[in-house]
Amino acid sequence: MSMSFRGLSRPNASCAMAAAEDSKNSFMELQRKKVHRYVIFKVDEKKREVVVEKIGGPAESYEDFVAALPENDCRFAVYDFDFVTSDNCQKSKIFFIAWSPSTSRIRAKMLYATSKDQFRRELDGIHYEIQATDPTEMDLEVIKERAH
């Protein structure tokens, strides 16, 4: 009598990229300890995981963050946006940004597109998600509008 375990097999692992432990830790430091302004993540195809590429300190601006993103390659990033509400309350919202410039290689776009949902799910506590193919789509005004 043969048993079929097909239903238990793991989903196709070829397109799944797990978050490296370091990536999760950096996100938690940004979220809970407020020691980072942003974290930029890169898909490492050889390691089959999403790794930290760059971390921005609390004093860095949104302009610094945007400048740190590669012009012709995809990245994931989280940005901790601080603002003051109309009734003078200090607030903070965490943005997940999927940066996929139109000038990047098709292969890179596909790799990031197939990895995004799983990676984002591993980062608990994100308030908003922005997908940008050029800098205007993630302009500071767009961020402000979404946060309020």
N, C-alpha and C positions, 0 to 999 in steps of 0.2 A: 504494500500500500504506500503510494508516494504522497508526501505532504507538500503542499505548495506554500512557500513563504514569500511569494512575490509581493504581497501586500505589506510585508514588513521591511522590504528592502529600502535603503536610504534613497532619498531623491538624488537625482544626478549630481554628483559632487563636482563635476567638471566646471560648473559655472558658479559654485558656491565659494565665496571667500570669507573665511572667518575673521573676526577681529582679533588681532594679536592682543595678548594680555596687557602689554604696554599701552595699546590704544585705549582699552577700557579704563585703565588706571588714569591716563592723562585726561580722559573725559570726566572721570569722577573728581579729579583734582580741580578741573575747571568749574564743574557744577557745584560741588560741596564746599571746597576750600577757597574758591575764587582766586587761585594762585596763577591762573592763565587767563588771558583775554581771548585767545583762540588756539585751536589745534588744527593743523592741516594733515590730512591722512593720504597715503598713497597705496595703491594696490601693488603688492609685491607678487608678481606671477610665479616666481620660483618657489617662494615660501608658501604660496597659496593663502596669503592672509593680507589684511589691511593693516599697514604699519604707520607709525607716527613719522611724519617728514619734518615738521617744524612746529615749534610752540612759541606763541607770542606772549610776552609778559603783560601784567595788568596795566602797565603804563602805555602800551602800544595802542595806536588809534585804528579806526576802521580803514583808513587809507593805507596804513602799514600792512594790515591784513590783506587787502586787495592786491597790494604790490607784491606780496609774498606768493601769490598764486601764479603758476606758470602760464605764460601767454598761449602756448600751443599744446597743452596737455591737460588731461582731466585730473581732478582731485575731489576728495570729500573734505569738508571742513565743518567745524563747529565754532560758533562765535557767540560770546556772552555779551549781549547788548544791554548796557545800563541806561536808564532814562528816568526822568522825573515826570510824574503824572500831573494833570491839570490841578489836582488838589494837593500838590507838593509832596507826593510820596515817592521815595526812591524805589524803583523797580528794576528787575533784571529778567530778560527773556533769552533763552538759548535757541539759536538758529542752527539748523542743519543745512549746509549748502552743498548741493551737488553741482560742481563746476565742470562743465563739459563744453569748452569753447568750440565754435564751429570749425576752427582751423585745426583741431586735433585729429589724429589718425582714426579712421573708422574702427580699427581693432581696439583702440583705447576706449572709444565711446561705448562699444559693445561690452567690453570688460567691466567698465564702471556701471553701465546700465544694469547688467545682470547681477552685480554685487550689491547694489545700493540698498534694496529693501532689507536683506538679511543684516547687513552691517548696521543700518539705522535702527533696526529692532534691538540690536545688542547695546545700543546707547539709550538708556532709560532716562527720560526727563527732558526730552527735546520739546520745545513749544511750537516751533514753526519750521517748515521746510521750504527752501527756495531752490529751484532748478534754474541755472543760468548758463546761457550759451555765449553771452558776451557781457562785459562789465556793467552795461546799463541796466541789465535785468537784476542786478544785485546791488544797485546804487544805494547809498546810505538812506536816501529818501524812501526807497522801497522798504528797507528794513524798518525805518521809523513808522511808516504807515501800517505795516503788519503788526508791529508791537503794541500800538495804541488801541 
